[in-house]
C-alpha cells in the first residue's frame, strides 16, 4: 500500500505534461504577439515578464512532480486569477484576432483538464501521502 502511494500516479504525470504543453503554447503565443506588434512598441518588457512568469510556473510544476500539495493549490489560484486577466478579455478579442483567442481557450481547456487530473482521487491520495 505504501509503495503504491509513493509512485507518482499516471494522472499526475499527464497533468504535469499538459501544464508543460500549456507553457509551450504560451511561448508560441508570445512570439506571435511580438511579431504582430513589433512595429508599434518594444516587446522587451513583455518578453522579460513572460519569461519570468514561465520560469515561476516551471518551478511550481517541479514542485508538483515532487508531490507538494501547495503546488496544486497554486495552480488553482492561477486559474482563478487568469479569469479576469486572460479569459474575459479574450471574449472581446474574438473579432480582432480569432487565432489568438482560439489558442487562449485551448490553453484554458487544457488547464482545466489538468486540474481535474490533479484532484482525482488517486492523485489526491498521492499528494496526501507526501506529507
N, C-alpha and C positions, 0 to 999 in steps of 0.2 A: 504493500500500500504506500509506504513512504517513498520507495524507489520510483513508483509511477508518478507521485506528486512532484518529485524533483525533476522529472523530464518535462521539458517545455512542450505544452500541447501544440498540436498541429495548427489549431485555430489562432494561437498567439503568433506562431511563425508566419502564417498567412497575413494576419493583421499588420504585423511589422513590415512585411513585404509590400502590402498595399500602401502603407504610410510612406515608404521609400519611393514608390511609384508616384504618389501624390507630389512629393518633393521634386522628382524629375519632371513631372508635368509643369510644376510651378516654375522651374528654371526655364523650360521651353516658353512658357507664357511671358516670363521676364524678358527673354530675348526678343520675342515678338513685339512686346511693348516698347522696348528700347529702339528697335528698328523703326517702328511706326512713328515714334515721337522724337527721334534723334534730331531732326532739323528744327524742332520747336524749342527744346530745352535740353540741358545737360543731364544725362542719365546717371551721373556718378553717385548722387545721394541715393537714388532708387536702388542701384546695384549694390552699394555697400549695405544699405538697410536690409535688403532681401537676403543677401549672403549671411549677414549676422543672424537673421531670423531662421534661415535654413540650418545654420550651424547649431543654434539652440534646439531646434526640432530634432536634429540628428542626435544630440546629447540625450534628449528625452527618450528617443527611440532606443538608444543604447541602454538606458536605464530600464525601459520596458522589457528588453531582452534579458535583463538580469533579474526580472521578477519584482521590480519595485512598484508597489501598489499606487504610490503617489503619482507615478508617471501616467497611469491610466486616467486618473482624475485630472491631471494637467491636460491631457488630450481632450477630455470632455469640456473643460473650461475654454480651451482654444476654439472648439466648435461653437460654443455659446458666444464667445467674443467675436467670432467671424460673422455671425448673423448680421449685425448692423454694419460691420465694416466691409464685408465682401458680398454676401448673398443679396441683401436688399438693394445695394447699388447696381448689381448685375441685372435686375429686372428693368432698370431704366436704360441700360446699355443694349438691350436686345436689338433695337432698331439701328444702332450705330455700329456695333461690332458683334455680329451673330456668332462668329467663330470663337472669339474670346469668351463670350457669355456661355456658349455651349461647353467649352472647356472648364469654365468655373463650376458649372453644375455637375459636370463629370467628376471633378475633384470632390465636390461636396458629397455626391453619391458614394464614391469610394470611401470617403472619410467616415460616413455614417455606417457603411457596411463593416469597415474595420473596427469601429467602436462596438458594434454588435458582437463581433468575434471576440473582442477583448472582455466583454461582460458575459460571455457564455458561461454556463455552469462549470465546465472543466477548467476554463481559463480563470474564473474567479477562485476556484479551489486552489489552482496553482499559485496565484498571487497571494492567497491567504497562507499557504504553506511556507512562503518565503519569509514570513515574519519571524 
